[in-house]
């Protein structure tokens, strides 16, 4: 089992002052949360149940980090390799480390890598999704239900901006999650053939020059629209969790939320 490293910093933000602001975000639902106290700094329809798209993969990463070692080996099944895009095109029978597949999941949003990890942990994606839901509820995400590990459209798969903020907060306790979220690019290697797959983070905020940094997981489906779950870092001690769901201009929304201090 991996040890957990608590990296949640103290947040010194005037909550009362910020809460009075009206922000014109396009997202149907949004949250800014103090990671230390769990108090909301900004909220918009925070408890509305919506499709989480690939922000689902943050919960996938939590379950994997709770149950696997980074150097554990995973063999790709036919089912995992058959997933719809976005995918990293791992092939049936190939073998990768857990760490490689985690990076494929969190950087490139690999639906195939998500399922490969789910099967490695629980034997089936359905059992893994049930585990995701149980753990989510145990940390307070009561209005969340998962049916798969990757966020592809599924009946009865939903979460809320508030619940996803709690899920991000839990993920931030894992040192490896935080490290991966900061990577712009990486590559993974199949352990038998040496075949390499290059990865590039879908989070466009990493390439922007600003007085803050935004780390997190993007998501998009036709129904869910643009989603994001992660955190904003202003310096080593001032951080805030940010979630947006069902938006039309995700990077605009993040800039509005992050730039309001």
C-alpha positions as MATLAB code, in Angstrom:
seq = 'XXXXXXXXXXXXXXXXXXXXXXXXXXXXXXXXXXXXXXXXXXXXXXXXXXXXXXXXXXXXXXXXXXXXXXXXXXXXXXXXXXXXXXXXXXXXXXXXXXXXXXXXXXXXXXXXXXXXXXXXXXXXXXXXXXXXXXXXXXXXXXXXXXXXXXXXXXXXXXXXXXXXXXXXXXXXXXXXXXXXXXXXXXXXXXXXXXXXXXXXXXXXXXXXXXXXXXXXXXXXXXXXXXXXXXXXXXXXXXXXXXXXXXXXXXXXXXXXXXXXX';
ca = [
       0.000    0.000    0.000;
       1.221    3.502   -0.760;
       1.747    5.921    2.074;
      -0.337    9.056    1.991;
       1.372   12.407    2.026;
      -0.803   15.286    3.193;
      -0.036   18.307    1.060;
      -3.104   20.429    1.796;
      -1.828   23.914    2.692;
      -3.215   26.612    4.936;
      -5.436   28.973    2.985;
      -5.498   32.614    4.030;
      -8.296   34.141    1.971;
     -11.001   36.528    3.041;
     -14.027   34.313    2.450;
     -16.564   36.940    3.447;
     -15.157   39.515    1.044;
     -15.007   37.114   -1.893;
     -18.489   35.706   -1.328;
     -19.993   39.134   -2.030;
     -18.674   39.145   -5.595;
     -20.840   38.165   -8.563;
     -18.872   36.244  -11.157;
     -20.044   35.761  -14.744;
     -18.896   32.183  -15.293;
     -20.444   30.163  -18.123;
     -20.428   26.941  -16.115;
     -23.809   25.722  -14.951;
     -22.257   24.787  -11.621;
     -19.032   25.958   -9.959;
     -17.242   25.885   -6.637;
     -14.203   27.391   -4.970;
     -13.386   25.591   -1.721;
     -10.907   26.163    1.081;
      -8.990   22.844    1.161;
      -8.244   23.122    4.871;
     -11.705   23.888    6.223;
     -13.899   22.706    3.320;
     -15.743   26.023    3.468;
     -17.042   27.392    0.180;
     -15.452   30.625   -1.010;
     -17.671   30.819   -4.104;
     -20.524   28.599   -5.240;
     -23.038   28.364   -8.042;
     -25.546   25.481   -8.057;
     -23.002   23.527   -6.038;
     -25.302   20.583   -5.238;
     -26.822   20.140   -8.713;
     -26.281   16.603  -10.001;
     -24.507   16.681  -13.363;
     -22.450   14.378  -15.568;
     -18.803   14.694  -14.447;
     -17.202   13.541  -17.734;
     -13.480   12.819  -17.314;
     -13.194   14.577  -13.958;
     -14.355   11.087  -12.913;
     -10.746   10.003  -13.397;
      -9.666   11.830  -10.227;
     -11.731    9.342   -8.227;
     -10.230    6.543  -10.316;
      -6.754    7.749   -9.359;
      -7.670    7.837   -5.658;
      -8.895    4.228   -5.678;
      -5.807    3.069   -7.568;
      -3.447    4.898   -5.210;
      -5.237    3.369   -2.222;
      -4.918   -0.171   -3.561;
      -1.782   -0.413   -5.726;
       1.925    0.217   -5.718;
       3.243    2.452   -8.484;
       5.514   -0.315   -9.797;
       2.761   -2.958   -9.944;
       2.267   -4.421  -13.433;
      -1.021   -4.287  -15.344;
      -1.904   -6.409  -18.380;
      -4.280   -4.734  -20.828;
      -7.486   -6.654  -21.621;
      -9.367   -6.670  -24.910;
     -12.191   -4.763  -23.234;
      -9.871   -2.036  -21.949;
      -8.213   -1.622  -25.343;
     -11.624   -1.260  -27.036;
     -12.628    1.944  -25.212;
     -13.727    4.975  -27.210;
     -11.517    8.096  -27.354;
      -9.989    9.864  -25.720;
      -7.503    7.036  -25.410;
      -3.763    6.401  -25.532;
      -4.126    3.286  -27.727;
      -2.703    0.684  -25.399;
      -3.127   -2.796  -26.895;
      -4.563   -6.074  -25.663;
      -1.872   -8.140  -23.919;
       0.512   -5.240  -23.374;
       1.930   -4.703  -19.893;
       2.436   -1.336  -18.190;
       3.256   -0.145  -14.702;
       0.514    1.379  -12.571;
       2.420    4.664  -12.595;
       2.533    4.738  -16.403;
      -1.199    4.100  -16.664;
      -1.957    6.727  -14.007;
      -0.102    9.307  -16.059;
      -1.987    8.171  -19.174;
      -5.242    8.647  -17.257;
      -4.523   12.029  -15.668;
      -2.540   13.700  -18.477;
      -4.032   12.293  -21.688;
      -7.395   11.294  -20.191;
      -6.947    7.752  -21.500;
     -10.265    5.919  -21.230;
      -8.490    2.678  -22.109;
      -5.893    3.190  -19.370;
      -8.670    3.923  -16.841;
     -10.388    0.617  -17.548;
      -7.095   -1.316  -17.475;
      -6.421    0.048  -13.986;
      -9.994   -0.626  -12.851;
      -9.765   -4.257  -13.921;
      -6.377   -4.630  -12.248;
      -7.779   -3.420   -8.924;
     -11.216   -5.044   -8.859;
     -11.381   -7.616  -11.645;
     -14.160   -5.743  -13.425;
     -14.962   -2.120  -14.146;
     -18.401   -2.461  -12.527;
     -16.914   -3.633   -9.225;
     -14.354   -0.849   -9.418;
     -17.080    1.762  -10.012;
     -18.917    0.484   -6.937;
     -15.705    0.908   -4.961;
     -15.343    4.453   -6.326;
     -18.847    5.312   -5.132;
     -18.294    3.840   -1.662;
     -15.073    5.752   -1.139;
     -16.598    8.961   -2.508;
     -19.460    8.730   -0.016;
     -17.029    7.990    2.814;
     -15.338   11.365    2.266;
     -18.646   13.229    2.158;
     -19.509   13.114   -1.567;
     -23.079   11.997   -0.879;
     -24.583   13.119   -4.201;
     -22.216   11.134   -6.395;
     -22.606    7.806   -8.176;
     -20.163    6.160  -10.575;
     -20.963    3.563  -13.219;
     -17.545    3.510  -14.898;
     -13.959    4.535  -14.267;
     -13.434    6.950  -17.153;
     -16.415    9.308  -17.321;
     -17.850    8.143  -20.632;
     -21.638    8.735  -20.763;
     -23.531    6.303  -18.554;
     -27.006    6.312  -17.047;
     -26.924    7.115  -13.325;
     -23.356    8.430  -13.391;
     -23.400   11.852  -11.750;
     -21.698   14.120   -9.252;
     -21.863   17.731   -8.101;
     -19.382   20.582   -8.022;
     -19.334   20.360   -4.225;
     -18.719   16.603   -4.209;
     -15.976   16.873   -6.815;
     -14.282   19.527   -4.679;
     -14.226   17.017   -1.813;
     -12.817   14.394   -4.191;
     -10.064   16.783   -5.332;
      -9.306   17.525   -1.677;
      -8.845   13.800   -1.024;
      -6.655   13.372   -4.114;
      -4.397   16.236   -2.999;
      -3.340   14.077   -0.041;
      -1.401   11.847   -2.433;
       2.026   13.124   -3.380;
       2.050   11.281   -6.709;
      -1.283   12.761   -7.768;
       0.033   16.272   -7.140;
       3.255   15.510   -9.027;
       1.410   14.175  -12.077;
      -0.993   17.129  -12.193;
       2.008   19.455  -12.587;
       3.445   17.598  -15.602;
       3.042   19.202  -19.017;
       4.329   16.187  -20.919;
       5.526   12.659  -20.223;
       5.827    9.257  -21.881;
       5.054    5.664  -20.942;
       6.734    2.456  -22.034;
       5.294   -1.012  -22.619;
       7.320   -3.330  -20.409;
       7.818   -6.196  -22.894;
       8.323   -4.521  -26.271;
       9.549   -1.133  -25.089;
       6.912    0.622  -27.233;
       6.673    4.237  -26.109;
       3.605    6.463  -26.026;
       4.021   10.199  -25.605;
       1.638   12.039  -23.313;
       0.564   15.688  -23.163;
      -1.536   17.213  -20.414;
      -4.995   18.364  -21.569;
      -4.877   21.202  -19.036;
      -4.074   24.236  -21.213;
      -3.650   26.424  -18.115;
      -0.201   24.897  -17.566;
       1.136   26.789  -20.582;
      -0.182   30.181  -19.466;
       1.881   32.811  -17.691;
      -0.019   34.157  -14.693;
       0.435   35.022  -11.041;
      -1.167   31.691  -10.213;
      -1.020   28.095  -11.464;
      -4.040   25.897  -12.147;
      -3.671   22.132  -11.816;
      -6.407   19.606  -12.452;
      -8.395   17.318  -14.708;
     -10.390   18.397  -17.718;
     -13.511   16.681  -18.991;
     -15.873   16.927  -21.945;
     -18.787   15.024  -23.438;
     -21.676   16.341  -25.505;
     -24.018   16.060  -22.531;
     -21.614   17.093  -19.752;
     -20.086   19.939  -21.775;
     -16.798   21.345  -20.481;
     -15.792   20.329  -16.959;
     -12.774   20.920  -14.750;
     -11.763   19.793  -11.270;
      -8.514   20.742   -9.584;
      -6.918   23.513   -7.587;
      -5.402   26.962   -7.991;
      -2.000   27.630   -6.459;
      -0.924   31.216   -5.787;
       2.167   30.259   -3.794;
       3.285   27.390   -1.554;
       0.795   28.232    1.200;
      -2.217   29.716   -0.604;
      -4.298   27.230   -2.588;
      -7.979   26.855   -3.396;
      -9.929   23.970   -4.926;
     -11.816   24.812   -8.126;
     -14.558   22.872   -9.935;
     -16.642   23.873  -12.954;
     -19.324   21.706  -14.563;
     -21.305   22.048  -17.774;
     -19.553   25.155  -19.069;
     -19.086   26.560  -22.554;
     -15.835   28.489  -21.998;
     -13.756   26.478  -19.510;
     -10.529   28.483  -19.670;
     -12.423   31.762  -19.432;
     -14.270   30.442  -16.369;
     -11.039   29.354  -14.689;
      -9.408   32.715  -15.360;
     -12.413   34.545  -13.931;
     -12.416   32.394  -10.810;
      -8.662   32.397  -10.307;
      -8.174   36.062  -11.103;
     -10.758   37.375   -8.679;
      -8.354   37.677   -5.730;
];
